[in-house]
Amino acid sequence: MKRTVLVAIGTTLITAQSALAEVDQTSIFSLGGIGISGYADFSYFDDETNSGTFARADIDMTYLPNRSPSSFSLGFSLGFDSARQSGNSGINSGVFYPAVVLDFGDSGRVSVGAPRSVMNRGYIPTTVFALNSRLDLQLSPYTDSVVSYLALVGDYHPYGIRYDTALGNTEIGMSINQISDSGLDADFYAMAITHKFESSGRMPELDVFGVVERIDTGALNTSNYSLGVEAGFNNLDLGFQIDDHNLPIDTRTAELYGRMQFNTALSASASVININPNIGNSFTVYGVAVEYLFVNNTHFNASYSNGNNMVRRATSSCPSAGGTKMAIYK
């Protein structure tokens, strides 16, 4: 049985995401209606056949001046997703997500232009597998939106419209994205919902979420699904997520992850994911990591991952794109 070991050591600027991140969470930076959230990571990696440096940035900025729950506000958002690996092999790509934001206070928010899919941002927790951003990108075809995968890996440019709203502890989002360039013509419809159950007595705080993404390429109509739950026990957070993806790869995936905060600076996390593709053997990947906060939102982290029958290259074949293969990295 072939085994692959991945080790990464690096620094990360990271914060959590939520559906209405610019309003409901403490951003990395917030001043005068500007909010920035996401993460940037630079690390050194070493596996059985390759080593080098890897950089990843997945950041969102929103500008909403004079926002209030009872009035209209006009602003904009800009998302940026990029990855760069040293050497001649591997990914070297970046994509922007600009959009005009029309905020109607308690009635919700509309984003027009090139907003992110609700399957990619806001409702499924933004986690990095064992704090290894290179490995996390390799696993993204099995757990993330087709829109974000094609945009980053295939250099496509999605555009569309998105709506987010909240009803008490329930957040609901819908998005329509279209890609029409480089031989690919496809529509992507997504709907997401998340609900927070407040902690009561001995019961932990629970976040339950579900997302469906409908893909229409003309030649092929199919859907992707993700369901999950996160629980918070004082200094321990646990999460479980299942995914059923038909594109870009037909797979069934189950992931369990956890994070323990020992003090204000030191934390440890562990993740395990089982991926069962329709063609070929299933494989399981394990990962552990430690993280140390040494200044503001900047962390030093080290991770170790191990998998049986693990693949090094994730590819997709899209019927309307002529069966073009796209590799995340080599």
N, C-alpha and C positions, 0 to 999 in steps of 0.2 A: 504494500500500500504506500503510495507516494504521499509524502507529507511536506507541507510548505510552511516555513516560518517567516514571519514578517516582524521586523523590529523598527520602531520609529522613535526618535528623540527630537524634540523641538520645542518651540514656543508658540503659544496660542493666545489670541485676543478673542474672547468668546463670551456670549451672553445668550440667554434663552430667547425663544421666539413665542409670540402668541398671535392670534388671528388679527387683532387690532393692536399690533405691537407698539406702534408709535404713541398710542394713548394709554394702554393698560399695563405696560411693563416699564421697568426702569431701564432705559436705554444705556448704551455705552456713553452716548453723548446726547444732551438735550439742552437747547438754548434758543429762545425766541421762536418757538414753533418748529425748530429743526430737531429731528430725532434720528439717531443712527443705531442700528442693531445688526447682529450677525457675528461672523468670526473671520479672522485671518490667521493662517497657520503657516509656519515655515519649519520643515523638519528634515532630518537625515534618516534614510531608510536602508535596510539591508535584508535581502532574502537569499534564496538558494542560488539565484542566477544573476542578480542585479543589485546595485547599490548606488546611492547618490542623494541628491536633494530634491525635495518636493515642496511646492508652495500651493496653497489653496486660499482663496478669498471668496466668501459668500456673504455679501453685505447689502443691507437695505437702508436707504435714507428717505425720509419724508419731511416735507415742509408744509405745515398747516398753520398759518398765522391766525391768531385770535379765535381759535377753536373753542366752542362751548356746546354743551348738550342741547341747547335750545335754538341755535342759529346755524346758518349756512356758512361754510368756509371753503375757499378755493385754494388749492395748493398743487403740489406735484410730488411724485415719488420716483426714485431711481434705484433699481436693483443692479447688482453687479456680481457675476459668478465667473470665476476663472480658475484654471489649474495649469501648473507648469512643472515639468519634470526635467532634471538636468540630463544632458546627453542628447543624442540624435533620435533615440526611440522614446515613445511615450507621448502623452498629450501635451499640447501647448495651445491653449484656446481660452477665449473669454467672450462673454456675452453681456449686453446691457438690457435692462428692463425699464425703460422710461414710461411714465404715465401721468396724465392729468388727474388730480384727485378732487372729487366733489363730495364734500363731507356735509351731511344733513343732520349732524348731531345724533340724537337718540334714534333717528330714523334710519341710520346706516350710512354707508360710504360707497361711492361708485368710482372706480378707477378705469380710465379709458386711454388706450395707447398700446403699450406692451406690458401689461401687468403680469405678475407671476400667476400660475395656476394655483387654485386653492388646494390642490393635492400636493403642491410643492412647498407652500409657505403658509403658515398660520394655524393649521388644524392638526396636522401630524407633528409631534414634537421634533424639534430640530436637534438631533443627536449625532455625534461623530462616533462611529464604531470603535470602541476601545481607544478613543482619542487619536486614532491613526487615520488622518484625512486621506491618505493615498489608498488605503484599503477600503475606506468608506466610499470613495468614488468608484472603486471596482465593484462594490456591492450594489450601487445605486440602481442599476437596471432592474433589480428584483424588488425594490422597495419604494422607488421615487416615481414622480410623474414622467410620462413619455415626453411631455413638452420640454421640461428642463433637461432631460437626457439628450434629446435631439438637438436642442439649442447649443449646449456646451460641446458635445462630442461631434455632432454632425455639422456644426457651424450654420445652423438654420436660424431664422429670425422670426419668432412668433409675435403676433399682435392680437389684440382683442379687447374684452371688457370684463370687469369683475365687480361683484357686489358683496359687501360684508355688513353684517348687522348683529346685534346682540339683544336677546330677550332674557333679562335676568342673568342667570348663570349659564345660559345656553347661547352659543355663538354659531351663526349659520353663514356660509359663504357659497357663492356660485361664480363660475368663471367660464368664459368662452374664449378659446384661443384658436388661431388659424396659422398654419404654415403653408406658404405658397411660394416656394423658390427652389432652385436647384433640382428640379424634377419631382419635388414632393408637393402634393396638394392634399392637405388633411385638415379636418376640424376636430377640436378636442373640447368636450363639454364635461365640466366637473362640478360636483356638489359635495360640500363637506359640512359636518356638524360636530360640535364638541360641547360637552356639558360637565360642569364642575359640581361635585358633591362636597359640600363643606364638611370639615372634620367635626364629629359629634361624639363626645365621650371617648370611648376606646376605638372608635372607628376612624381610620385614616382619611385624609383628604384624597378624593378620587377624581381623576379626569378621564372621561370616556370619550372616544372620538371614532368617527367613521367617515370614509371618503369613497366616492365612486367617480371614475373617469371614463367617459365614453369616447371612443376613437372612431372617426368616420373618414376613411381614405377613398371612398367610392368603390374600390375593389374589395375592401374589407371593412366590416363593422364589428367592433368588439369592445370589451370593457375591462378595466382594472379596478380592483377593490382593495381597501385597507381598513382594518378594524384594530382597535387597541385600547389599552387602559394604562394609566399611570397612578401610582399610589405613593403618598408621602407620609413617612413615619418619622417625625422629628428630624433626625440627621440622615435618614435613609430614604432614598427614592428608588422605587422599582417600577419597571414598565414591561408590558408584553404587547406585541404587535403581530398580526397575521396579514399576509398579502396574497392575493390571487391575481397574477398578472398574465395577460395574454399577449401584450406587446410591451417592450420590444422582444421579450423572451417569455415563452409560455412556462410559468413556474408557479409553485406553491411555496410560500416562505413563512417561517415562524421565527420570531426573534424575542429573546429575553435579555433585559439589561438592568443594571442597578448601579447606584452611586452612593457612597458613604462619605459624609463630610465629618472629618475628625475634629477640625477646628476651623477658624476663619481662613486659614491659608492652605491646609493640607486635605486632600480628598483622594479616594481611590474608586475605581469603577471596573466593572466586568460586563462582558457581553458574550452572548452565544447566539448564532443564527444557523438555522437549517434550511437549505435551499434544495428544492426538489423539482428539477426541470422536467418537461414533458419528454424530452429526448436526452438520453445520457444518464449518468449516475447522479444521485443526490450527494451533497457534501455539506459538512458542518464546519463552521469556523468559530473558534474560541478566542477571546481577547481579554487581557487585563491591562490596567493602566494606573499610574499615579500622576497626580497633578499638584503643583505647588504655586500659589499666588505670591509673587514677589513684588509687584508694584501695580497699583490701580487694577485695571482689567487684564493685565498681562500675566500669563501663566507659563511655567516650565512643566513639560510633561514627558513621560516615557511610557511606551506601550510594548506589549509582546502579544503576538497573535499566532495561532497554530490551527491548521485545518487539514482534514483528511479528504483526498481527492479534490483539492481546491484548484479552481481554474485561475490562471493568471490573466486571461484576456476575456473580456465580456464583449460580445458582439450582438448586433441586431440585424435582422433582415426585414426591410419594409417593402411590401409588394409594390406600392406605387413609386418607390424610389429605385426600382430596378434591381432589388436584391443587393444593394450596396452594403458591404460590410464596414462597420465602424468599430475600431478598437479603442477602448479606454486607455490602456497602456500596455506596453510589452514588458 
